[in-house]
Amino acid sequence: MSGSNHSDFENEFTEWQEALDDYKKHHGKELTRQLILRLQQHLLDQGDSESASILQTPYLNSIPHSKQPPYPGDLELEHKLENIIRWNSIAIVLKAADSGLGLGGHISTYLSASTMMEVGLNHIFQCQNEQYGGDTVIFQPHAAPGVYARAFVEGRLSEAQLLDFRRQLQPSGGLSSYPHPRQMPEFWSIPCASMGLSTPTAIYMARFERYLENRQLKAKDGGKTWCFIGDGESDEPEVLGSIRMASREQLNNLVLVVNCNLQRLDGPVRGNGKIIQELERSFLGCDWEVIKVIWGSGWDALLDNDHSGLLRQRMEQARDGDYQFFSALSGNAQRELWIGDNPQLKGLMESLSDDEIKQIRRGGQDPSKLFAAYKKAQQSQDKPVVILVKTVKGLGLGSSGQGLNNAHQKKQLKPEERLRIARELGIPLSDQQIIAADFYKPADSDPVMQYLHYRRKRLGGYIPERKLPQQKFSVADLPSQLNNDPSRETSTTAQMVKLLGCLIKDQHIGKNIVPIVPDEARTFGLEALFAKSGIYSPQGQQYTPVDHRSLLPYKESIDGQILQEGICETGAMASFLAAGSAYSRHNIACVPFYFFYSMFGFQRVGDMIWSGADMLCQGFLLGGTAGRTTLNGEGLQHQDGHSPLLAETVPNLNIYDPAFGYELAVIVEDGIRRMGENQPDCLYYLTIYNEKYSAPDLLLTQQIKQQIIRGIYQIESHAESNIHLLASGPIVNQALKASKTLQGVNVWSVTSWSQIYRSLKDKTIKQPNWLKALFPEDAEIILLSDYMQAIPNMIRPWLPKNCQTYGADDFGLCDGRDQLRERLGLNAKSIVDNLRQKPAQR
C-alpha cells in the first residue's frame, strides 16, 4: 500500500471507528455485536469468506500500552530477585551435570519463562483463605529448576536438596526431575511431565470446581486455574482437542498461558509460519478470549511513530524462523534484517543504537506487559482465557544457547560462560564460586528478600504447596445392601450400578460420590440414575428431552451428579483426576467412579492413569464389558484380554477381577474405608462384566471378606479331591459348573491375581508362602482366566509344581461365549474334558 493510499485508508478507518463507537454508545454492546455479525454474514452471503473471518488479529499486543494498568510492584527489586532465581536455576542443573552422573536437567525453558512466572508469583497467584478459593498453578515441567530455585530463596528448600536435584536416593531426599506429587507430596500438587496432559487436566479441574460449586459442595469464592504450557506442546492432540469444553461451559476461572518461545526440542515450532497467529485462530474459533503479549515496551515508541504502517507490515511478513534467527544475532545484524532495503524503516530504526536494539525485549520478558495481560485475564466474565506470550528460549545464554536449536539440550556451560552469565545477572559471588556453580541467597535483611516475602504474604502464602487435609468418612455395610439372591442371575455390571445407587443415597458420603461415564451409560445400565441423580450441566436443561414421558428420561441439571463426558475418554479421565484429587486441592473428599470400556480405557488413557497415580488420586476405575470371551460378538477391537496386565504396570493401582456382586461390594467398601482413613494408594481398577449368572449361597464371614481383599478364597471344598480350580471373573462360574459335572473338585475364586502377586513378592514383608500353604504339596492346580495367561501366571512361582494355566491369549473373535471359551479351554465342558484325561496327557 502506497503512502497516499495508506493515508486515505487511515482516514476512512477513523470515520468508521467513530461511527461504530457512537452506535455502541447509544445502542449498547449486544446490538453492536449483532451489527458486526450481520455485516459479517453479508460478506459471507457474497461468497467472501476470507474477508468475513474474525479469527485473526494483527501481530501486535492485544492490550495497547495506553490501556495498560499501572504496574503495582518495584521493578528494580523484582529484576534483582528474578536474576537471583535465574542464576540458582542454572546452578541447580550445572551442579547435577558436574556430578558426572549424567542426571540431565533443563536450563533454557525457565530462562524463557522466568518473567512470566515471577509476575504471577509476585502479584497474581493467590493461596486459599477464608474469603478466596485459591489459585491452582500448573507450571511447565521443564521449568522445574526455576520453581525449586525460588523455593530455595524463599527458605522452603535447603541447599542440600538442591545439590541432590534428580538424586532422590540421597539422605536429603533430593528433588524430583519434574513436578511429581507422589515423590514430593507437600510441594507439588499436579504432575505435568507428560507433554499435552496438563491442558485437559487444567480444563477439567476448572470445570470440576464449578461442579462442586453448583452442587453446593464448595463455596462460590473465586479461585482460578492457571496452566503454563509450551507452544510446541500445543501439537499434542489432547491440547486443542480439549479446549471446546472450557468455552462451552464458560469457564472464566481458567487461564492457559502459552510460552511461545518459538522452539520445540529439536527446532522451530513453525519456522515457516507464526505459531501465535495459528493458536489465536484455533482459540478464537472455540470462543476463548485471546490475549497476545508479543512486543515489549521498547517497541511502543517505534510502533507509535510507525505512521506509514511499514513496521507493522514487516512484523507480519517475518516468520517464526526469522524471529528465532533475530534472537541469536547482534543488534547491528538485527537492524539490517529488520529494515532490509527500505529507507523508511531505516529511518524509523535509526532512533535506536545497536545495543538498544539488542536489549529490546519480547513481551514475555516485560513485566508491565505481562501484568496487564494477567490482570485482564482475572477480569474475564464468561470465557476462558488464553494468553499467548512471545519469549526467547534460553534467554541470557548468549552464543552458547540463546535461541539456538540445541537450547533445550543445553545442560552444561564452560567456565567462561558461567562467569559471563553470573556477572550479567549481578550475582555477587567470587569467580571460583561462580565456576563451581554455587548457589546464592541474599541475607534475610536484604531488601530483595523482604520484598519477596512481603509479596507472597499479601497473596496468602507460597506456591506451589500441596495440602494434606485429614478426611474422615465411612460407608454402611455394602454387601448387605445388595441382598444377594442365589436364584437370581445378574451381571457384575448391574451389581456395580446397584452399589453406586446405594452409595449415592448414603447420608454420610452420598453427595461426594462422582459417577463418570464417556457416553456409554446405557451400555452399563447407568440410565437408571439419570432421573434420580441428574447429568451435570451448568446450563441446566433448556429443552424437552425426547424421552421425557418415559420412566428413565435423559435429565440434565445444574446440580446433576453424573459427569457424562460424551465420546471423550481424555475428558472423562481428566474429570476423574479432578475428582480424585479434590481432597488435597479443596479439602473435599470425593470418590469418583469412572465407567469405561475396559479394552479402550487403558489403551487410550493409560498415560493419564499413570498421572493419576502420581497425583495420589483416589477412586475407582471400572473396566466395563470386560473379558476376551465374556463380551461376545464384538470381536478384535472390543474384546479385552489384557487390561489387567496393562494395569499391573501402575505400581499403586489396586487391581481386582471379581466374579460376583458381593465380592465387588466387599472391595468397594474396603476401598472407601481406606480413603476415609487417609490411607495411601487408594486407587482401584475393577473389571465388571455383562454376563448374567447366579452367585453361590455363601455366608459372608469377616474371614471371607479379608480373603476377598487379599485376593483369593475357597468357594467349594472337597477334601477327597486333589484338584484345585483357581479362576477369576466369570470363569469362576465355569469352574463351578465343571465341579458339579465332576461331582466335586475344589474351586477358588481369585478376586485379584495382582494382590496375591504383590504381597508375595514384597521382600519388605517377612512371611512364609501363605499361598502355597493353602494346597497339598501334590495338589493339581488349574489356573483359569478370561485374560492373557501372563496374568494368572504371575502367581505360579508360589504354587505347587503341578500347575497348568488356561487364558485368553491372541486377538478377540466374534462368536458366542461358549464357542469362544471352548476354543480357549475356558468353558465348563472344556475344563471337564481336560480333567478327565490322564494327568500325563493334560
N, C-alpha and C positions, 0 to 999 in steps of 0.2 A: 504494500500500500504506500503510494507516494505521500510526501509531506502534506500537500494541499488536500488530497483525498482523506487523509487521516484527520486533518483539522475539521473538515466538513462532517466526517463521521462522529467525531467527539462532540461537536455542537448539536448534531441531531440526537445523539445519545443523551445529552444533558436535558434536552427538551422532553424526551420520552421518560427519562428518570423523574423529572419534576412532575410530569403528568401522573405517573404511577404513584408517587409519594402523595400527591394531592388526593387521588382516588382512595388510597388506603386510609388517609386521614378522615375522609368523610364517610367511607363505607365499611371500614373495618378489615381485619386480617382475613376472615373467611371468604368474603366476597372478592377480595383481591386475589386470593388463591384460586377461586373459581374462574376469575377473569383470565389468569395466566393459563389455566388448564384449557379453557375454551380456545384461546389463541393457539395453544399447542395443538389441540385437536384440529383446528383449521388447517395448520400446516400438514398434519398427517392426512387429512382428507384430500389434500392436493398431491399426496404421494411424496412429500418432502420429509421423510423420517429423520434424516440426518440433522436438519435444522431444528426439528422439533425436540431433539434429545436434550434433556436437562440433567444427564448423568455425568456431566463433566464440568468442572470449573477451571479457570486459568491456573497455571503452575505458580501460584502465589500463596502466601499465608491466608488462611480463611479469616483471620482477625487482623484488620489493618492497624498499624501502630497507633493511629488516632483513637482507636476504640479499646486499647489495652488498659486494664486497670493498673493503678499504682502498684509497684512491687512492694510486698509487705516486710521484706527482710533486709538484712545488712549484706549487700552483695560482696563486699570486700571480705567479711568474715566467712561467708559461705564459700567463696572462692578458695580461701585458705583451707577450710575444712575439706572441701571436695578434693583438693590436691593431696592432702594428707591421706585421705581414704584411697585415692588413686594409687599413691605410692605403695601403701600397705597391700593393696590388692595385687599389684605387680610382684611385691616381695613374697607374698604367700606362694605364688606359682614358681617364682625363681628358687625359693628355698626347697620346694619339692623337687625341682629339676636338679638342683645342686646336690641332692642326696644321692644321685646316681642310680635310683631305683626305677627310673622310667615311669614315674607316677602320673605324668600328664598334667593337665590343667589348661585354663584358657585365660589369656590376658586381654585380647582385643575386644571381646563383646562388652565387658564392663567399661572399658575406656570409651566406647561409643555411647553407652547408656548411662554413664555416671550422673550427668546433669539432670537427665530425665528422672532418675531415681531420687537424687538429692532434693530437687524442688518439691517432689511429692512428700518425702520424709520430713522436710523442714516446715512445710506449710499446708499439706493437704490430707495425708493419710491419718485418720483418727482411730484411736482404740475405743473399745466398747466402754460405756459408762451407764449410769442410771438414766440418762436422757437420750443417749445415742446408741444405735445398734452396733456400731463399729464397722470399720472397713476391712475387707478381705483383700490382701495384696498378693498377687502371684507374679514373682519376678522371673525373668529369663533364666533358664537353668545355667547357661554358660556364664552368667554374671554372678554366680555364687561367691567367687573370691571377693567381689566388692561388697556383698552383703556381710560376709564374715569380717572384712576389714572394718566396716562401720561398727559392727557389734563389738569388735576389739577396742576401738576408740571409745565406744560407749561404756566399756568396762564389763560387758556381758560375756565376752570370751577371753580366755587367757592367752598369753604368748605361747605357752606350751601347746595349747590346742592348735594355734595357727601353725606352729612348727610341725605338727602332725597332720596337716592337711592331706587328705587321701591316705592316711595311715591309721586306720581305726582299730588296729590290734595293739597300739601303743598304750602305755599306762594312762595317758591323758584322755583316752577315748577317741582322740582325733576328731577330724571333721569330714563329713561325707562329701563326696565329689560334687554332688548336685543336691537340690532340695529333697531330702528323704526323711519324712516324719518318723518312719519306723526306726531309723538309726539315730535321730536327734529329736525325740518326741516332745521336748519342751521348747524347741526352737522352730523347726519347720512345721507348717500345718498342711501344705498341699504339695505333693510331688508333681514335677513337670518336666522331668528329664527326657521323656519320650516326645519327640517333636510332633506338634499338632494336637496333642491331647489336652493341653491347658486351655485352649479356646472353648471346646464344648464343656469342659469341666467348669470353667468360669460362667458360661452362659446358663448352665443348668443349676449352678449354685445360686446365682442371682434369681433365677426363676423359683427355686425351692424356698428362698426367703419370702417371696410373695405368697407361695403356697402356705407357708407357716403363718403368715400374717392373715391371709384370708380365711384360714381355719382357726384363727384366734389362739394359736399356739405361741405366737410371738407378737410383741407389741409393734405397731407401725411407727418405729422410732428412727427410721433412716438407716444409713449404712449402705455403702456401695462396694461392689466387687471390681477391683482394678486388676487387669491382666496384661502383662507385658509379653509380647512375642516379637520374633524377628520377621523381617519381610520375606526372607526365603522360606520360613516356616509356613507361610500362607499357601504354599503349593500343596501342603498336605490336605487331602480331601476333607478331613474332619473339620478344618478351619472354616472355609467358605461354605461347606456343606451344612454347617450347623447354625449359621447366623440368622436364618429366617425366623427361627423360634424366638429369638430375642426381640425382633421388631414386631412379630405377630402378637406377642404378649406385652408389648410396650414396656420393656424392662429398662426404665430410666435409672435403675440402680446398678447399671453395668457400664463400665468404661474399658474398652480394649485399646491399648496403646501399642502401636506397631513401630518398632525400632527399624526405620528404613535406612540402614547403613549401606544399602545397595549391593551387599555381598552375601553370598551363602558360603558354604565351607570351601568350595573349590574355585569360585569365580563370581562374576556378577550375577545378580538375580535376573535382571532384564537388561543386558548390555545394549540391545538394540531398541529398547523401549523405555518406558517410565513406570516403575512398579507403583509409585504413589498414585499416578493417574489411573492405572489399571485397578488398583484396590478401591479407589474412590468410586469408580463406575460400579464395581460389584456391591459395595456397601450402600451407595445411594439407590441402586436398583432393589435392594432389600429393605429400603426405608429406614436406614440408620441416619443419625446425624453425623456428618463427617467434618472433622476439623483438621486442616492441614497446617503443619508447622514446618516450613521449608527453609525460609531465609532468616538469618539472624539480624539483629538490629543494625549492623554495619551496612546492610543493603537498603535500609529505609530511605536515606537521603538520596541514594542513587536512583531508586525507583520513583521517588517524588520528582526528581529532575528529569525523568525519562518522558518528556512531553511528546516525543515522537513515537513512543511505544517500541522502539527498536530493542531496548534491553529486555523487555518482556518477550518480544518475539524471539530473541536469542535464547532466553531461558526455555522457551517452548521447543525450540529446534534441538537443543542439546539433548543427547540421550544419556541414560544412566551410565553407560560405559564411558562417556565423555566426562561426566561428573566424577566418576571414580578416578579417572586419569588426572583431573584437575587437583584432586585432594592429595596426590603424591608429588605435585610439582612445586617449584619455587614461585614466588609472587610474580616475577617477570614473565615466566613461562605461562602462568595462568592468564596474565593480561593479554599476551599475544593470542592465545586460543580464544579468549572471550571476544576480542574485538575483530579478529580476522583482518580483512582489508576494508572495514567500514570506518570511515573517518569520524562519523558522528558518535559511534561507540567509543572510538579512541578518545574523543574529546570528553565524553562522559566519564571515562575511567581515569583520565589524567589527574583528577582531583585526589586520587589515592596513590600513595607510594607503593613500591613492591612489597615492603613489609606489611603495610596495611592491608593490601590485597590478600597476602598470605594469612593474615590473622583474622580476616572476616570469617565469622563462624556460620555454620548452618544452624537452622532453627533449633535443632536438638541439642545444641551446645549453648543456647541462650536462655538463661533463667527467666527473663521477663516474658519472652515469647511462650515458654512452656507454662509459666504460671497463668498467663491469660487463657491458654487452651484448657488447662485443668479446671480453672475457675468456671469457664463456660460449660464444661462437661458436668460439673457439680450442679449446675442450674437447669439441666435438661428436664423437661416436664413430662414428655410422653414417648421418648425414644431412647434406645441405647445409643451410645456414642463411641465412635472410633476416632482416635487421634493418630494421624499419620505423620510421624516425626522423622525428618531427614537428619542423618548423622554421618559421621565418618568412622569407619571401623578401624580400631587401633589408633585412635586419635592420640597424638603425643609420642608415638613410637618413631616418628620421623622416617628416614630412609630404610630403617630396619623392619618396618611393617605397616606404617600408616597407609591405609587404602590399598595395600597390595593384595594380590590374590592369595598369598600364603599367610595372610594376617591371622586367620583362625587357628592355624597350626603353630603359631609363634608361642613357644614355651620357655625359651632361653634367650638371654641377652648377654652380649660381650661386656667386659668391664667398662669400656669407654661409653657404651650405650647406657649402661646403668648410671654412670656419672652424669651424662648429659641430661637424662630424663629427670633424675632427682634434683639437679640444680635448676632445671626449668620449672619444676614443681615447688621449689623453695623449701626443700627438706633439709633441716639443719643437722645433718649427720656428717661425720668425717668421711673422707674418701674411702678409707678402709671399711667403715661400716656400710657405706653405700655399695661397694663392690661385694660385700658379704650379704647384701640384700637384707640388712637388719630392719626390723620394724621401728616405726616412730610413733610415739604417742605423747602429746604435749602434757605438761603438768596440769593437774586439776584446776589450778588457779588461772590458767591461760584463758584469755577472753574467748578463744575459739571453743574450748571445752565448755565453758559456762554457757555460751550461746547454743551449742549442741543440745545440752541437757534442758535448757530453758525451752527450746522449741519443741522437743519431744514431750516435756512436761505439759505444755499447753495443749498438746494433741492427745494426752491421756496415757502415754507410756511408750514402750519400744516395739518396733516391728522389724522382723517377724517374731512372733511368740505364739506358742500353742498352749492353750489352757488345758488343764487336766481336771475337769469337774468330777464330782462324785455323784453318779446317778444311782438311784435306788428304786427298783420296781420289781414286781413279781407277777406271776400269772397263775390262775386257778388250774386245777388238775385237768389237763387237756385230754388224756386218754379216756377219762370217764365221760367227757362231753361228746365223744364220737358214738357212744352206745353200740359197741361192736356186736353185730348180729351175724353169727356163723352161717346162717341160712341165706344171707343176702349177698349177692355178688355185686361188687363195686370196684372201681379203679382207685389207685392211689392218687391220681389227679383229682378225682371227685372228693376224696377224703381230705386232700390238702385244701381244696376250696372250702369245704365244710369247716376245717380247722380255722381258716382265715376268717370266716364268718363269726366263729366263736370268739376269736381274738378281738375282732372289731367291736364286739358287744361288751368286751371285758371292761368293767368300770375303772380299773386301775390303769391299764395300758392301751385300751381300745383306740383312743384318739391319736395315739402315736404310731399306730400301725400304718405303713405306707405300701399299698399294693401297686405294683408297677407292671405294665404289660405293653409290648410293642405290637399293637393291632392284631393280637391273637387271642383276645379274651374269650371269644366264643369257642375257639378250639379247646381251651382249657376249662370251659364251663363257668367262666367268671361272670357271664352276663347276668347271673342271678344277683350279683352285687351291685349292678348298675343303679337300679331304682333305690336300693337301700342306702348305699354309700355315696353314690353320685360320682361322675367323672369330673375331675378338676378342670375348670375353665374360667379364667379371670373375667371373661365377658358374660358368664352365665350361659343361659340357653335362650337365644333370641329368635328361635324358630320353633315350629311344632314338629317333633320327630315323626317320621312316617309310621312308627310302631307305638304311638302314644296310647293307643287303646289296648295294647297287649299287656300281659302280666309282667313282662320284663322289658319295659321301654328303655330306649337309649336316653339316659338322663345326664345332662351336663349342668354343673352348678358352680358358683363362685367358691363355695366351701366344700366342693367334692373331695373325696378321699382318695379315689383311684387316679393314678397317673397313667393315662392311655396315650402312649407316645407315638402312635402311628407306625409306619414301616420304617423304623429308625432305631436299630439296635444301639448305635452310638449314643443317641439321646436317652434311651431307656437306661443304659448303663451309667451315663453321666448323672441321671436322676438318682440312681442307686448310690453313687458316690456321694452326692449331696446329702441324701437322707442318712446314709450310714455314717457320715462324719459330723452330722449336726450336733452331736453331743459335745464335741470339742469346740465347735465354732459358735454355737448359740446356747450351749448348756441345755439343749432339748434332746432328750434321748428318744430317737425314732428307730423303729425296727422295720426296714424295708423288706418286702417280699417281691422279688423280680421273677416273673414267669416268662420263659422263653423256650423256643425250640432248642433242645439240647444239642442238636447237630450244629445249628448255625451259631448258637450262643457263644460257645467258647472259641470256635474258629474265627468268628467275626470280631469279637471284642476281648480276646484274651489279653491284649496289652493293657486294656482298661481295668480288667480284673486284677492284673498284677499291680496296677496303680492303686486300686482299692486296698490291696493287701499292704502296700507301702503306707497308705494313708491311715491305716489302723481302722478301716471301716468295719462296721458290724451289720449283720443282716443275713438274709437267706437268698441265695441264688437257686432258682428252681428250674432244673432242666426238664421241661415237659416233653411229651411224646417221645420218651427216651427208649433206648434199646434197638439193636440192629434187627431183631426179628419181631419185636413187640409192636412197633409201628409198621404194620404190614401194608403192602400195596404202594408205598411211596417211592421206594427204590433208592438208587445210589446217593442222591444228593441230600436225602432227608433222614435215612435210617442211621442212627447214631450207634457206633460200636466203639467209640474211643474217647468221648468227652471226659470220663473219669480219669483216663490216662493223661489227657491234657491238664486236667485239674490238679493232678498229682505234682505237676511242676511248680505249683504255688505252695511254698512251704507251710504257710499258716492257714491254709484252707482246709476246713473240716469236711471231708467227702463221705457221703453216705448213699447207699443204694438200697433203700428199704423196700420190702415186699408187701407190707400190709399197713393199713391206716394207723393201727395202734403203735407200730414202730415209728412212723412219722411223728405222731403226737408226742411220744417219749423224747425223740430227738429235738423237736422244736421247743418243747417245754424246757428241756435242759439247756438249750442254747439261749433262750430268753432269760432263764435264771442266771446263767453265767454273765450275760450282758448287764443284768441288774446288779450284779455283784462286782462290776468293773473288772472282770477277769480279762486277760489278754486273749487275742486271737479268736474272736467271736464271729468269724466269717465262715459261712457254710455253703456247700454245694450239695443239693439233694436232687437225685433223679426221681422223677414221677412218671407214671405210665398211664396209658389209656385202655389197657386190657382189664376187663372185669372178671373177677373171681372172688370166691369167699375166703374169709380169713379163718384160721383154726380157732377153736374154742379154748382159749388159753387163759389161765389165771395169771394176771399180770402182777407178779410179786415185785417187791423192791429189788430183789436179787436179779430178776429177769430184766428189769429196767436198766440196772447197772451194766448187765451183759450186752444189752442192745446198744448202749452208749459206747461200750468197749469195742463192739464190732461183731460179736458172734454169740449165739445162744442156741440151745438144742430145742427143736420143736417136737420131734418124735424120738423116743428112746426104745431100742430093742436090744436088751443085753445079750440075747442069743446070736445076734448078727455082728459080724466083724466089718461090715461095710458101712462107710460114713459118707453121706452125700452132703457136701458143703456148697450151698447155692445162694445167689443173691437176686434181688428184684423178682420179677415174675417167674423166673426159672425155679424159684423155691416151690411154686405151685406145681411145676412139672415134676420136681423131686418128690413131693408128697404123693402125687398120682402114681409115680413109679413105685414108691414104697407100698402103696395099697395093693398094686398088682403083684408085687413080690412077697406080699404078706409079711412085711416088716423089715425095714432097714433103718438105720439111724439117719435122721435128717436134721441138718443145722441151717439156720438162717444166718447168712453173713451180711449184716447190715452195713459193714464197712471193711473192705479189704485194706483200705488205706490206713484206718485207725489201728488195725492189728499190726500191719507192717511197721508203721511209725513207732508204735510202743515197743516192738521187739528189737528194732534196730537202734533205738535210743541208748547209746552207751553210757549216758549220764545216770540212767536208772539201773541200778544193780539188782536184777531179779532173775529168777530161773525162767526157763522157756515154758511159760504158762500155757501157751497154745498146744505144744506137743504133749503136755501133761493131760490134756483132755481126752487123748486117744491111746488105746493099747499100742505097744511097740509094733505089733504085727498087723495093725489095722490097715484096711484097704480104703484109701481116701480118693474120692472123686470130686474135683472142683468144677463147678458149673457157673457160667456167667453169660449174659447176653452182650458182653463186650469182648474185646480182644483178649486172648489168653494171657497177654502180658500183665493184665490187671490181677487176676487171681494168682498168677504165678509169683507175685510179689511175696506171698507168704510161704511158698513151698520150702524154702530152706529151713523153716522151723517146724515142718510136719514130718511124720514117719516117711520112710523112703518109698513105700509102695503107694505112689500117688500119681494120678492122671488128671489132665486138665482138658476141659471142653469149653471153647469160647466161640466168639463170632468174629473171626478174622476175615479179611478180604472185604470187598465192597458190598453194599447192600443190593438186594434184588427185589423186584416186585413179585409178590405171590402171597398166599395165605400164611398165617402164623405157623400152623402145624407143618406145612410144607417147608418153610424156611428153616424151622427148627430141626426137622428130620434131616435135612441136608447137612446140618452142623452137629448133629448128635445131641441136641438140646431139648427135644420133646420127650414126653414120658415114655413113649414106645421105644425110642432110640436108647434111652437110659436103661430100660428093662432088657432090651435085646443085647446090649453091651454087657450087662452084668450076668446074663445067662450063659455067656460064653465062658470057656475055661479061662482062668486067670492068665495063662501064658498067651492066649490068643487075643487078649484085650489090647 
